Amino acid sequence: MTDGRSVNAGDAQVSGIAYDSRKVGPGYVFIAMQGGSFDGHQFVMSALDSGASAIVAEREVPEALERGVPYVVVPDGRVAMGEIASAFYGYPSRKIKLIGVTGTSGKTTVTHLIQSIFQTAGMKSGLIGTLGAKIDSEMIETEHTTPESVDVQRILAQMVDMGVEVVAMEVSSHGLYQGRALGCEFDCGVFTNIARDHLDFHITEEAYLDAKTILFRDLPKLSNKAFHAVINFDDIQAGKVIAASCGSVITFGMSDGADVVASDAVVSEKSVAFNMTYRDESAPVAMNIGGAFNVYNALSAAAVGIALGLSLDTISEGLANAAGAPGRFESVECGQAFGVLVDYAHTPDELENVLKTARTLTDKRLIAVFGCGGNRDKGKRPIMGKIGTDLADIAVITSDNPRKENPSAIIDDILGGIPDDKKSKITVQEDRRKAIFEAIGMAETGDLVVIAGKGHEDYQIFADKTIHFDDREVALEAIELKIKS
């Protein structure tokens, strides 16, 4: 093991790997790490009591050493965990085409589009990301956008066993920085874009970008695979990512200079169509997914297909076959005379993109419902408040996942970014359910209501509880009530 120091040397029969002592069984290797809110070393004895056959830790636990089991001290438990897990599960990423997708926006949609393209090409495909892991048609829930490396390797091994040939995986900045993707050998990495997000964790935008660049700069060096970088040419930081990338680079965009280019785009609430060109070849693209931003998502998935040897015709057909990802520009319909869209947009960039697209879809009023999450980047709140009132005719400011913060204080931060001349557009309703009912209640024929922030999520997190809450379900209830009244 890289940089490991054996304190108790010896061999162990290993039956599994765990970083949570509650999941340790007989013969498991327990990996103890110092976390932000927990210290895994406090649970080493519990792991041994549950039958752990070896310990990998970042420091010595004297009481555990007395048990005599093999004990290795490493500088970074997460790094070690990736190496151990990859080896334990037989290096599964070497047996498939693995595509990593990173960026502030679009990761979930892009992985779904990639999966559809390769399925159309006749290759059994899977994905790992925000919505869970999908092996063929079976969904498996995961705890993070990018699960811990042990979980990633286990899921990849399952996919290999089930004959999966291609996997598209969301790779978050947190996951890259914390080493959750270590042990993964990628064939292709996708950079969708970079915008303000997660500064509560990364502190600076430079550190946030650097974390995402790990996928293109560092991980390819740990693999013997040929690596292809797929970069959004139109993003302001494209040059930095291209310069840092190992292997070949293929760019996509809507401006001259990109390798894969979209032109003549036609966008509606439920569809996107454009002409796609790569070198001297062109193909029409028509998707049953709405939103102008999905032109970029489609181009990024197409560029992956090109990089890995698929024809434009196959790629075009795969995009046409794709279904939208849940909670992404998802329409809620019950025969009403106005539109309702639910979207996961929870950053300034995402909210702006969704509302700009929504603005083009109605000649009547645009009504936006949004809030901001608690215990996250506070700096984005006033920015989102200004965007919401700049682009919508009516802005209903409400709660998102307040977590341990006072919801009214979060709302005050949002209101702080709204100019005085726009405050007549605002309705404040702290209760998210009531906010959705209020927005739909005021909608008239031809209006469009956008409910932003939670998308596919079916819960809402408060300081003392987590409740079931799905924007789509609540919106449907509100629509049905309005139709009956």
Phi, psi and omega in degrees: 000138183301124174059022180275149179234115180284125175264309168252109180280158177151168178261152178222141173277117188255127179249349180183174180228138178214146173248358176244117186300336180289345181255007180283136174235177179304131178085006181280149165272126176258127180253116183260126181230150172274114179258180180290325183237004179211162176233108183298339181293338178291346186247010180298316181295322177297321179296319178295321178296333180273000174108013179303136183262349179200154180236133169242122187217167180268351173203168181282142171243099189309317182299325180289325181298331181292342180286340175083004179283154177306134186219120182240133177258129181234155179295325185217113184296325181292321178297314180298321182298319178298316179296314183294314184296318180299316179292317182300321182268011172079032178049062186296329183291345176283346186258003181221169166273118183247125183242122178258133181241121179229162183144164180292318185235153168090355187302313183296312180298317182297319179296322177295320179293318178299314180301317180296320180298313184284331173296320177297328178283001177088015181252129179294127191230152177225171175214157178225130180178206186305321184273000182117194177250137182242114176253108189060245180253005184266124179268137177236122183291141176234160187272338182225162172307311172249106182298168175299155188302325178299315181292320178300312183294322177297315180295317178298320179296320176300317181297318178300315181298331181268008175084015178292137183253332183225135177230128173257128189231126172290135181232103184280163177296321176300312182298319179293314182296321184272004174079018182290340180268359178296140185095347176269131177250108188270141171273331186209142175235138182244130173251108183281312181180175174221131177210174185297124176189154172058026180287346171297332181262310186273344177075307182240156177293329179295317179293324178297313178296318181299322179297318179292328182292342178306324181298328185260333187261316190259312186297323178299333180289344180263011184228153174265001180285151169288130186250138178241124176263129178247115192237136173288104185297332185275352180286144185297334181260010183304317183302319181292320180290319178299315182297328182275346190285140170270159176076199182278159180232133172232129183254158176223155180170189180243009181244159178300140180111337177285152179284315179250118190237142173254140176218161177056045182287137174234122187238139172226184180296331187239002184208159175222134176222142177197171175258129182253130181234134173225117185055240183260010181252148177224156176207142176283144176238130176223116183241148176269046179224128183269169175105127183300326181297339180286349170297314178294319179300318179295319179297319181295317178295321178297318180297325175298314179301317178297313181301328183258016166095012179273155179279158178298324180296317178296318180297315179300317179294320179296321177293322179295329181279348189286141172259151180293150176287141181304136176077010177246105181051043185271126181277138176247117187230140176211035179079014181284162185268012179222162182267148174225124179237136175248131181218149182285357185313115182223015174236161178305315182298315181293316179298318179297314180298315182295315182289326176296317177295316180299324180300326181282351186262358179218142172266356180259214185272144173254121182247122184247131174248123180199162174212199177220148181288148176278159180056035177226183182310111180284336185295336182279345186298306178296329178296317180291326176299316180293317180300315182300318182276338174291322190258335181258154175281327177225132178241119177260107183271129185214193178271152171251249168252094186294338181053235186265008178264157175289121183303323181292329178290322177297315179298321178300321177296320178296315182296334181296341180265001185264120180298154182303323183287354178252356187289343176291345179278349193267139164235131179252125176217104186298322180286116187296322178300312179296325180297316179294316177299321181294316181296315180289328178297329181269353182292138178242173181308127178088348177290164176229123179257126176248122178253107190249151168123323187243335172054245183284346187300140179243033180210163172224131188258124175245175183299323187246001183194162170236126183248159172289129179201122180230116181307323183292318178295315181295318179299318180296319177300316181295320179296313181299319179296319181294321180295321183286332186276000000 
